[in-house]
Amino acid sequence: MDVRFWTYLLVGLSFALYIGIAIWTRAGSTGEFYVAGGGVPKIANGMATAADWMSAASFISMAGLISTMGRDGSVYLMGWTGGYVLLALLLAPYLRRFGKFTVPDFIGDRYYSSTARVVAVICAIFVSFTYVAGQMRGVGVVFSRFLEVEVETGVIIGMVIVLFYSVLGGMKGITYTQVAQYCVLICAYLVPAIFISLMLTNNPVPQLGFLSDAAGTSTGLVEKLDGIGKDLGFKSYTDGHKPMADVFAITLALMVGTAGLPHVIVRFYTVKKVSDARTSAFWALLLIAVLYTTAPAVAIFARTNLLDTVAGKPYVEMPEWFKKWEDSGLIAWVDKDADGLIRYDGTGPAIEKMAGSKKVEPKFVALSDKMARGFHGERVLLNEPTDVTNELYVDADIIVLANPEIAKLPAWVIGLVAAGGLAAALSTAAGLLLVISTSVAHDLFKRTLNPSISEKGELMLARVAAGVAVVIAGYFGVKPPGFVAQVVAFAFGLAASSFFPAIVLGIFTKRINRQGAVAGMVSGLLFTATYIWYFSFGFFGVQGTPDQYWFGISPEGIGALGMVVNFVVAIVVSMVTPPPPAYIGELVERIRLPRAAFGEEDSGPSAH
């Protein structure tokens, strides 16, 4: 039985499970649709939170970035892990005590303003759509390779699945679906990691394996990888190359962006009590750590196998997996020096010079507007960014997905990884789409435009909004603005610059008023979005270059500076405008102190 059979079988079974759970847990009220009725068990909520948190960026891209960037790629691991700790310890208990469904709900009531609520809704939708673009790209990547269909077709299949269980079940259906998705994705991540760890180091524990000696040698695996890289002309794998200011900014933006992500925050409303929220946060952190501590090992295993298999080898000897991934457009090779060998090394300028001296002009046979074949039959990217200093282009998003094939693992393991990648992407996409539908139906219509809308009407509106959001998300999946982790980093930066200061100031200060909060959110979001757009996509044909970065900070890290802008603007505007009403001070006190201090029970969130 080949890879395609196992992929169809395992992906098909997992999809059937998700749909079955959605039918079993279909929502019958807004309370079930928004927060699963507030009655999810603690461990189940921890598993759902972990699946919601570990998106396609965590499953597909994070190890790929560590693999291709070396130590610099660890900023994603540190930022996302630290961010969850920050959210669980600093913000979640207070937001849970507030007793509302959403972040816009908190901001609207804390800052006693419909305008603040609407601005928060816009921010939530903007951040969520940016984030969901990365998830839909992940869906397209998996389908295009393993099910051998067009990316567009794969995205449509993913859209239908997400639409079904998010619209039918709402948060209740999504929660229990995500419990199943966590089981799928963590097995899919660990099984090949354990296999490869045994093959490369004779150690079955990946977290220990990558620190062990390479099999049959007395040389550590990381030391061996450093040696292979230096022999090929690359800089040391364990050395950092990014400016320290950028490393710090990206890590900070990812951390505080985590604390401002609405689809994660809402998870703390789906349990019965604040104490249950804390317990489920602990379980989620423990379950997240299983994957995050494995990612560096997967990155090193994949990098070692890739260099051993590809670098300096004849193209005609490439295994089947290489040709399959070429068809997905995520690996491409151009024979710049006409020797038939795949040069993947750190001597790019020398290759360019050698190719120029030989007057080599690669000949392409265009098969479509995106695909061509070169002289040796290699897949050539058209109208796509390629590494001009090298012969081989390897997209960071394929490292985890291709890893089992590179290591020659059994076909069923490869199919399991495909199912895991889809579980990671779809679990987060569903949570994000629910945030969008909730923001529109509850925060915008129920709390702002039409307070008299019936519960049945609100539930219908939420489902329609989720359907529209799925279609828009599908468009982003077909035409993504970047690779998965990059797009997700943009979303975290936008959340850091918009939500985080408003939440922190709303909880820990009484003086910040509605004028300050609105001005801060708008200024932080506009600053960050403008910077990202200019340096990543350009304005009217003019695009910034890395040497123009402010303080050396890349678009992935600019959310940290946007957060500072938000804080400064919010505080200054609040100081020169009237203070909030007295009842807001009492509200802040109630958020900070246990409900028992006021003679109240620690109950679940109210519907309105």
C-alpha positions as CSV (number, residue, x, y, z in Angstrom):
1,M,0.0,0.0,0.0
2,D,1.5,3.3,-1.1
3,V,1.6,6.8,0.4
4,R,-1.6,7.9,-1.4
5,F,-3.6,5.1,0.0
6,W,-2.5,5.7,3.5
7,T,-3.0,9.4,3.2
8,Y,-6.6,9.1,1.9
9,L,-7.4,6.5,4.6
10,L,-6.0,8.4,7.6
11,V,-7.2,11.8,6.4
12,G,-10.6,10.4,5.5
13,L,-11.0,8.7,8.9
14,S,-9.9,11.9,10.7
15,F,-12.4,14.0,8.7
16,A,-15.2,11.5,9.4
17,L,-14.4,11.8,13.1
18,Y,-14.5,15.6,13.1
19,I,-17.8,15.6,11.2
20,G,-19.3,13.0,13.6
21,I,-18.3,15.0,16.6
22,A,-19.8,18.2,15.1
23,I,-23.2,16.4,14.6
24,W,-23.1,15.0,18.1
25,T,-22.3,18.3,19.7
26,R,-24.3,20.7,17.6
27,A,-25.1,24.0,19.3
28,G,-28.7,24.8,20.2
29,S,-28.1,28.2,21.8
30,T,-25.8,31.2,21.7
31,G,-24.2,30.1,24.9
32,E,-23.2,26.8,23.4
33,F,-22.2,28.4,20.1
34,Y,-20.0,31.1,21.7
35,V,-18.5,29.3,24.8
36,A,-19.7,25.7,24.6
37,G,-22.2,26.4,27.4
38,G,-19.3,27.1,29.8
39,G,-19.2,23.4,30.8
40,V,-16.2,21.9,29.1
41,P,-14.1,19.6,31.4
42,K,-10.7,20.9,32.4
43,I,-8.5,18.4,30.7
44,A,-10.6,18.5,27.5
45,N,-10.4,22.3,27.5
46,G,-6.7,22.0,27.9
47,M,-6.4,19.7,24.9
48,A,-8.7,22.0,22.9
49,T,-6.7,25.0,23.8
50,A,-3.5,23.3,22.9
51,A,-4.9,22.3,19.5
52,D,-6.3,25.8,19.0
53,W,-2.9,27.2,19.9
54,M,-0.7,24.9,17.8
55,S,-1.6,26.1,14.4
56,A,-0.1,25.2,11.0
57,A,2.7,27.5,12.0
58,S,3.6,25.4,15.0
59,F,3.2,22.0,13.2
60,I,4.4,22.8,9.8
61,S,6.6,25.9,9.9
62,M,8.3,26.3,13.2
63,A,10.7,23.3,12.9
64,G,11.2,24.3,9.2
65,L,12.3,27.8,10.3
66,I,14.6,26.4,13.0
67,S,16.0,24.0,10.3
68,T,16.7,26.7,7.7
69,M,17.6,29.6,10.0
70,G,19.5,27.7,12.8
71,R,19.5,29.5,16.1
72,D,17.7,32.5,14.8
73,G,14.6,30.3,14.2
74,S,14.3,29.7,17.9
75,V,12.7,33.1,18.3
76,Y,9.4,31.6,17.2
77,L,9.7,28.8,19.8
78,M,10.6,31.2,22.6
79,G,8.1,33.8,21.7
80,W,5.1,31.5,21.3
81,T,5.9,29.5,24.4
82,G,6.6,32.5,26.6
83,G,3.5,34.2,25.2
84,Y,1.2,31.4,26.4
85,V,2.7,31.5,29.9
86,L,2.2,35.3,29.9
87,L,-1.4,34.9,28.8
88,A,-2.2,32.1,31.3
89,L,-0.7,33.8,34.3
90,L,-1.1,37.5,33.7
91,L,-4.4,38.0,31.8
92,A,-6.6,35.0,31.5
93,P,-7.8,34.8,35.2
94,Y,-8.8,38.5,35.1
95,L,-10.6,38.3,31.8
96,R,-12.4,35.1,32.9
97,R,-13.6,37.0,36.0
98,F,-15.0,39.7,33.8
99,G,-17.5,37.1,32.6
100,K,-18.0,38.1,28.9
101,F,-17.6,36.1,25.7
102,T,-15.1,38.2,23.8
103,V,-12.2,40.7,23.9
104,P,-14.3,43.4,22.2
105,D,-16.9,42.8,24.9
106,F,-14.3,43.4,27.6
107,I,-13.0,46.5,25.8
108,G,-16.5,47.9,25.1
109,D,-17.6,47.6,28.8
110,R,-14.3,48.5,30.4
111,Y,-14.0,51.6,28.3
112,Y,-17.7,52.3,28.5
113,S,-17.9,53.0,24.7
114,S,-19.6,51.5,21.7
115,T,-16.8,53.1,19.6
116,A,-14.2,51.2,21.6
117,R,-16.1,48.0,21.0
118,V,-16.4,48.6,17.3
119,V,-12.7,49.4,17.0
120,A,-11.9,46.2,18.9
121,V,-14.2,44.3,16.6
122,I,-12.3,45.7,13.6
123,C,-9.0,44.8,15.2
124,A,-10.2,41.2,16.0
125,I,-11.4,40.6,12.4
126,F,-8.2,42.1,11.0
127,V,-5.9,40.0,13.2
128,S,-8.0,36.8,12.7
129,F,-8.1,37.1,8.9
130,T,-4.3,37.6,8.8
131,Y,-3.9,34.6,11.0
132,V,-6.3,32.4,9.2
133,A,-4.5,33.1,5.9
134,G,-1.5,31.1,7.2
135,Q,-3.8,28.2,8.2
136,M,-5.4,27.9,4.8
137,R,-2.0,28.0,3.2
138,G,-1.0,25.1,5.4
139,V,-4.1,23.2,4.3
140,G,-3.2,23.9,0.6
141,V,0.4,22.7,1.1
142,V,-0.7,19.4,2.6
143,F,-3.3,18.7,0.1
144,S,-1.2,19.7,-2.9
145,R,1.5,17.2,-2.0
146,F,-0.1,14.2,-0.3
147,L,-3.5,14.1,-2.1
148,E,-1.9,15.3,-5.3
149,V,-4.6,17.8,-6.1
150,E,-4.4,21.4,-7.0
151,V,-3.8,23.8,-4.1
152,E,-7.2,25.5,-4.9
153,T,-9.0,22.2,-4.7
154,G,-7.3,21.3,-1.4
155,V,-8.3,24.7,0.1
156,I,-11.9,24.2,-1.0
157,I,-12.0,20.7,0.7
158,G,-10.6,22.2,3.9
159,M,-13.2,25.1,3.7
160,V,-16.1,22.6,3.5
161,I,-14.9,20.6,6.5
162,V,-14.3,23.7,8.7
163,L,-17.6,25.3,7.6
164,F,-19.5,22.2,8.5
165,Y,-18.3,21.7,12.1
166,S,-17.8,25.4,13.0
167,V,-21.2,26.5,11.7
168,L,-23.1,23.5,13.0
169,G,-21.4,23.1,16.4
170,G,-20.0,26.5,17.1
171,M,-17.6,26.5,20.1
172,K,-19.2,23.4,21.5
173,G,-18.5,21.4,18.3
174,I,-15.1,23.0,17.7
175,T,-14.0,22.3,21.3
176,Y,-14.6,18.5,21.1
177,T,-13.3,18.4,17.5
178,Q,-10.1,20.1,18.7
179,V,-9.7,17.4,21.4
180,A,-9.6,14.8,18.6
181,Q,-7.4,17.0,16.5
182,Y,-4.8,17.4,19.3
183,C,-4.6,13.6,19.5
184,V,-4.1,13.3,15.8
185,L,-1.5,16.1,15.4
186,I,0.6,15.1,18.4
187,C,0.8,11.5,17.3
188,A,1.7,12.7,13.8
189,Y,4.5,14.9,15.2
190,L,6.0,12.4,17.6
191,V,5.8,9.1,15.7
192,P,8.2,10.2,12.9
193,A,10.4,12.1,15.3
194,I,10.8,8.9,17.4
195,F,11.6,6.8,14.3
196,I,14.2,9.3,13.0
197,S,15.8,9.8,16.4
198,L,16.3,6.1,16.7
199,M,17.8,6.0,13.1
200,L,20.2,8.9,13.6
201,T,21.2,8.6,17.3
202,N,19.9,5.2,18.6
203,N,17.9,7.2,21.2
204,P,14.1,6.9,21.1
205,V,13.5,10.2,22.9
206,P,13.7,13.0,20.3
207,Q,14.3,15.7,22.9
208,L,17.4,13.8,24.1
209,G,18.3,12.4,20.7
210,F,19.3,15.6,19.1
211,L,21.7,16.2,22.0
212,S,23.2,12.7,21.6
213,D,26.0,11.4,19.4
214,A,25.2,10.6,15.8
215,A,24.7,6.8,15.4
216,G,28.0,5.0,14.9
217,T,30.2,7.9,15.8
218,S,31.5,9.8,18.9
219,T,30.4,13.1,17.4
220,G,27.3,14.9,18.6
221,L,24.5,15.2,16.1
222,V,24.5,19.0,16.3
223,E,28.3,19.1,16.0
224,K,28.0,16.9,12.9
225,L,25.4,19.2,11.4
226,D,27.7,22.2,12.0
227,G,30.5,20.3,10.3
228,I,28.3,19.4,7.2
229,G,27.2,23.0,6.9
230,K,30.7,24.5,7.1
231,D,31.9,22.0,4.5
232,L,29.3,23.3,2.2
233,G,30.1,26.9,2.9
234,F,27.2,27.7,5.2
235,K,27.8,29.6,8.5
236,S,27.6,27.6,11.6
237,Y,24.1,26.2,12.3
238,T,24.3,27.1,16.0
239,D,25.4,30.7,15.4
240,G,22.9,33.5,15.3
241,H,22.9,35.9,12.3
242,K,20.0,38.2,13.0
243,P,20.7,41.6,14.8
244,M,20.0,41.2,18.5
245,A,17.4,44.0,18.3
246,D,15.4,42.0,15.8
247,V,15.7,38.8,17.8
248,F,14.4,40.6,20.9
249,A,11.6,42.4,19.0
250,I,10.3,39.3,17.3
251,T,10.3,37.3,20.5
252,L,8.5,40.1,22.4
253,A,6.0,40.7,19.6
254,L,5.2,37.0,19.6
255,M,4.9,36.9,23.3
256,V,2.6,39.8,23.8
257,G,0.8,39.0,20.6
258,T,-0.2,35.7,22.1
259,A,-1.8,37.5,25.0
260,G,-3.9,39.5,22.6
261,L,-5.1,36.7,20.4
262,P,-8.9,36.6,20.8
263,H,-9.3,32.9,19.7
264,V,-7.1,31.8,22.6
265,I,-8.5,34.1,25.2
266,V,-12.1,32.9,24.6
267,R,-10.9,29.4,25.6
268,F,-10.9,30.6,29.2
269,Y,-14.6,31.2,29.1
270,T,-15.5,27.6,28.1
271,V,-15.1,26.1,31.6
272,K,-17.3,26.5,34.7
273,K,-15.0,28.5,37.1
274,V,-11.9,30.7,37.2
275,S,-10.1,27.9,39.1
276,D,-11.0,25.5,36.2
277,A,-9.6,28.1,33.7
278,R,-6.3,28.0,35.6
279,T,-6.2,24.2,35.7
280,S,-7.0,23.9,32.0
281,A,-4.3,26.5,31.2
282,F,-1.8,24.3,33.0
283,W,-2.9,21.2,31.0
284,A,-2.7,23.2,27.8
285,L,0.8,24.4,28.6
286,L,1.9,20.8,29.4
287,L,0.4,19.5,26.2
288,I,1.9,22.3,24.1
289,A,5.3,21.6,25.6
290,V,5.2,18.1,24.2
291,L,5.4,19.4,20.6
292,Y,7.5,22.5,21.3
293,T,10.3,20.6,23.0
294,T,10.3,18.2,20.0
295,A,10.5,20.9,17.3
296,P,14.3,21.6,17.7
297,A,15.0,17.9,17.3
298,V,12.8,17.6,14.2
299,A,14.5,20.6,12.7
300,I,18.0,19.2,13.2
301,F,17.0,15.7,12.0
302,A,15.4,17.1,8.9
303,R,18.4,19.4,8.1
304,T,20.9,16.6,8.5
305,N,18.9,14.2,6.3
306,L,18.3,16.9,3.7
307,L,21.9,17.9,3.3
308,D,23.0,14.2,3.2
309,T,20.4,13.4,0.6
310,V,20.5,16.4,-1.7
311,A,23.6,18.6,-1.4
312,G,26.1,18.0,-4.2
313,K,24.2,15.0,-5.6
314,P,23.1,14.5,-9.2
315,Y,19.6,15.5,-10.0
316,V,19.0,12.2,-11.9
317,E,19.6,10.3,-8.6
318,M,17.0,12.2,-6.6
319,P,14.4,10.0,-4.9
320,E,10.7,10.1,-5.6
321,W,9.9,12.4,-2.8
322,F,12.0,15.1,-4.3
323,K,10.1,15.0,-7.6
324,K,6.8,14.9,-5.8
325,W,7.6,18.0,-3.8
326,E,8.8,19.7,-7.0
327,D,5.3,19.4,-8.3
328,S,3.9,21.3,-5.3
329,G,6.3,24.2,-6.1
330,L,7.9,24.1,-2.7
331,I,11.2,22.7,-3.9
332,A,12.9,24.0,-7.1
333,W,16.3,23.6,-8.7
334,V,18.0,25.5,-11.5
335,D,21.2,24.2,-12.9
336,K,23.2,27.4,-13.0
337,D,26.6,25.9,-13.8
338,A,25.2,23.1,-16.1
339,D,26.9,20.2,-14.3
340,G,23.7,18.3,-13.4
341,L,24.6,18.5,-9.7
342,I,22.3,20.0,-7.1
343,R,24.4,22.8,-5.5
344,Y,22.9,23.7,-2.1
345,D,25.6,25.4,-0.2
346,G,26.8,28.8,1.1
347,T,28.9,29.6,-2.0
348,G,26.1,31.3,-4.0
349,P,28.2,34.2,-5.4
350,A,30.8,31.8,-6.7
351,I,28.1,29.8,-8.5
352,E,26.7,32.9,-10.0
353,K,30.1,33.9,-11.2
354,M,30.9,30.5,-12.6
355,A,27.6,30.4,-14.4
356,G,28.3,33.8,-15.9
357,S,31.7,32.7,-17.1
358,K,30.2,29.7,-18.9
359,K,27.5,31.9,-20.3
360,V,24.9,29.4,-19.1
361,E,21.3,30.3,-19.8
362,P,18.9,27.8,-18.3
363,K,16.3,26.7,-20.8
364,F,12.7,26.3,-19.6
365,V,9.7,24.6,-21.1
366,A,6.7,26.5,-19.8
367,L,3.8,24.2,-18.9
368,S,1.6,26.8,-17.4
369,D,1.9,30.4,-16.0
370,K,3.3,29.0,-12.8
371,M,5.1,25.8,-13.8
372,A,8.0,25.0,-16.2
373,R,10.6,22.2,-16.6
374,G,14.3,22.8,-17.1
375,F,16.9,21.0,-19.2
376,H,17.1,18.0,-16.8
377,G,13.4,17.8,-16.2
378,E,13.6,19.8,-13.0
379,R,10.7,21.8,-11.7
380,V,11.3,25.5,-12.1
381,L,9.4,28.2,-10.3
382,L,7.9,31.0,-12.4
383,N,6.7,34.3,-10.9
384,E,7.8,33.1,-7.5
385,P,10.7,34.3,-5.2
386,T,13.7,32.0,-5.4
387,D,17.1,32.0,-3.7
388,V,19.2,33.7,-6.4
389,T,22.4,32.9,-4.6
390,N,21.8,29.1,-4.8
391,E,20.7,26.4,-7.2
392,L,18.1,24.9,-4.8
393,Y,15.0,26.6,-3.4
394,V,13.5,24.8,-0.4
395,D,10.4,26.3,1.2
396,A,10.6,26.2,5.0
397,D,7.0,24.9,5.1
398,I,7.9,21.5,3.7
399,I,10.6,20.5,6.3
400,V,8.2,18.7,8.7
401,L,5.9,17.3,6.0
402,A,8.8,16.0,3.9
403,N,10.8,14.7,6.8
404,P,9.4,11.2,7.0
405,E,9.9,10.8,3.2
406,I,13.5,12.1,3.3
407,A,14.2,9.6,6.2
408,K,12.5,6.7,4.1
409,L,9.9,6.0,6.8
410,P,6.9,3.7,6.1
411,A,4.0,5.0,4.0
412,W,1.6,4.9,6.9
413,V,3.8,7.3,8.9
414,I,3.8,9.8,5.9
415,G,0.0,9.6,5.7
416,L,-0.2,10.2,9.5
417,V,1.9,13.4,9.1
418,A,-0.5,14.6,6.4
419,A,-3.5,14.1,8.7
420,G,-1.6,15.8,11.5
421,G,-0.8,18.8,9.4
422,L,-4.4,19.2,8.4
423,A,-5.5,18.8,12.0
424,A,-3.2,21.6,13.1
425,A,-4.3,24.0,10.4
426,L,-8.0,23.2,10.6
427,S,-8.2,23.4,14.5
428,T,-6.8,26.9,14.6
429,A,-8.8,28.0,11.5
430,A,-12.0,26.9,13.1
431,G,-11.2,28.9,16.3
432,L,-10.4,32.0,14.3
433,L,-13.5,31.8,12.2
434,L,-15.6,31.5,15.3
435,V,-13.9,34.7,16.7
436,I,-14.9,36.5,13.4
437,S,-18.5,35.3,13.5
438,T,-18.8,36.1,17.2
439,S,-17.4,39.6,16.7
440,V,-19.9,40.3,14.0
441,A,-23.0,38.7,15.5
442,H,-22.5,39.4,19.2
443,D,-20.2,42.4,19.6
444,L,-21.3,44.4,16.5
445,F,-25.0,43.5,16.1
446,K,-26.2,42.4,19.5
447,R,-24.2,44.8,21.6
448,T,-24.0,47.8,19.3
449,L,-26.4,47.9,16.2
450,N,-29.4,45.8,17.2
451,P,-29.7,45.0,20.9
452,S,-33.2,43.7,20.5
453,I,-32.2,40.9,18.2
454,S,-33.5,37.5,19.4
455,E,-31.3,34.7,20.5
456,K,-32.4,32.6,17.5
457,G,-31.6,35.5,15.1
458,E,-28.2,36.1,16.7
459,L,-27.4,32.4,16.4
460,M,-28.4,32.4,12.7
461,L,-26.4,35.6,12.1
462,A,-23.3,34.1,13.7
463,R,-23.6,31.0,11.4
464,V,-24.0,33.2,8.3
465,A,-21.0,35.3,9.4
466,A,-18.9,32.1,9.9
467,G,-19.9,31.0,6.4
468,V,-18.8,34.3,4.8
469,A,-15.6,34.2,6.8
470,V,-14.8,30.7,5.5
471,V,-15.1,31.9,1.9
472,I,-12.8,34.9,2.5
473,A,-10.3,32.6,4.3
474,G,-10.4,30.3,1.3
475,Y,-9.4,33.2,-0.9
476,F,-6.4,33.9,1.3
477,G,-5.5,30.2,1.2
478,V,-5.3,30.3,-2.6
479,K,-3.4,33.6,-2.7
480,P,-1.5,33.7,0.6
481,P,0.6,36.8,1.4
482,G,3.6,34.8,2.6
483,F,4.8,31.5,4.1
484,V,2.8,30.1,7.0
485,A,5.0,31.3,10.0
486,Q,5.6,34.7,8.4
487,V,1.9,35.4,8.0
488,V,1.2,34.1,11.5
489,A,4.0,36.4,12.9
490,F,2.3,39.3,11.2
491,A,-1.0,38.4,13.0
492,F,0.8,38.2,16.3
493,G,2.4,41.6,15.7
494,L,-1.0,43.1,14.9
495,A,-2.5,41.6,18.1
496,A,0.5,42.9,20.1
497,S,0.0,46.4,18.8
498,S,-3.7,46.6,19.2
499,F,-5.2,44.4,21.9
500,F,-2.4,43.8,24.4
501,P,-2.0,47.3,25.7
502,A,-5.8,47.9,25.9
503,I,-6.2,44.7,27.9
504,V,-3.3,45.3,30.3
505,L,-4.2,48.9,30.9
506,G,-7.9,48.0,31.3
507,I,-7.1,45.4,34.0
508,F,-4.3,47.1,35.9
509,T,-5.1,50.8,35.8
510,K,-8.2,52.8,36.6
511,R,-7.1,56.0,34.9
512,I,-7.1,54.9,31.2
513,N,-10.3,56.1,29.6
514,R,-12.1,55.4,26.3
515,Q,-10.4,58.2,24.4
516,G,-7.0,56.8,25.3
517,A,-7.9,53.2,24.6
518,V,-9.4,54.0,21.2
519,A,-6.5,56.3,20.2
520,G,-4.0,53.7,21.3
521,M,-5.5,50.8,19.5
522,V,-5.9,52.7,16.2
523,S,-2.4,54.2,16.3
524,G,-0.7,50.9,17.2
525,L,-2.6,48.9,14.6
526,L,-2.1,51.5,11.8
527,F,1.6,51.9,12.6
528,T,2.3,48.1,12.6
529,A,0.1,47.3,9.5
530,T,1.7,50.1,7.5
531,Y,5.3,49.0,8.4
532,I,4.5,45.4,7.5
533,W,2.8,46.3,4.2
534,Y,5.6,48.7,3.1
535,F,8.5,46.3,3.8
536,S,6.7,43.1,2.8
537,F,4.5,44.1,-0.1
538,G,5.3,47.7,-1.0
539,F,3.2,50.8,-1.8
540,F,2.5,51.7,-5.5
541,G,5.5,49.7,-6.7
542,V,7.9,51.1,-3.9
543,Q,9.0,48.6,-1.3
544,G,11.4,49.0,1.6
545,T,14.6,47.0,1.9
546,P,16.1,45.4,5.0
547,D,18.8,48.1,5.3
548,Q,15.9,50.6,5.9
549,Y,14.4,48.7,8.8
550,W,13.9,50.9,11.9
551,F,16.5,50.0,14.5
552,G,17.1,46.8,12.4
553,I,13.6,45.4,13.3
554,S,12.0,43.3,10.6
555,P,8.2,43.3,9.8
556,E,7.9,40.1,11.9
557,G,9.0,42.0,15.0
558,I,7.6,45.5,14.4
559,G,4.5,44.6,16.6
560,A,6.8,45.2,19.6
561,L,7.4,48.8,18.6
562,G,3.7,49.1,17.7
563,M,2.8,48.0,21.2
564,V,5.0,50.8,22.6
565,V,3.2,53.3,20.3
566,N,-0.1,52.0,21.6
567,F,0.9,52.3,25.3
568,V,2.3,55.8,24.9
569,V,-0.6,57.2,22.9
570,A,-3.2,55.6,25.3
571,I,-1.5,57.0,28.4
572,V,-0.9,60.5,27.0
573,V,-4.4,60.9,25.6
574,S,-6.0,59.6,28.9
575,M,-3.9,62.1,30.9
576,V,-5.2,65.1,28.9
577,T,-8.9,64.0,28.8
578,P,-11.4,63.5,31.6
579,P,-11.0,60.4,33.8
580,P,-13.4,57.4,33.5
581,P,-16.6,57.4,35.6
582,A,-16.5,56.1,39.2
583,Y,-18.2,52.9,38.4
584,I,-15.4,51.9,36.0
585,G,-13.0,52.0,39.0
586,E,-15.3,49.6,40.9
587,L,-15.5,47.4,37.8
588,V,-11.7,47.2,37.7
589,E,-11.6,46.3,41.4
590,R,-14.1,43.5,40.7
591,I,-11.9,42.1,37.9
592,R,-8.8,42.1,40.1
593,L,-10.2,40.5,43.3
594,P,-11.8,37.1,43.7
595,R,-15.6,37.2,43.4
596,A,-15.8,35.8,46.9
597,A,-14.6,39.1,48.2
598,F,-17.8,40.7,47.0
599,G,-20.0,37.8,48.2
600,E,-20.4,36.5,44.7
601,E,-20.1,33.0,43.3
602,D,-17.4,32.2,40.7
603,S,-19.9,31.4,37.9
604,G,-19.5,31.1,34.2
605,P,-19.9,34.0,31.7
606,S,-23.2,35.6,31.0
607,A,-24.6,35.6,27.6
608,H,-25.1,39.3,27.1
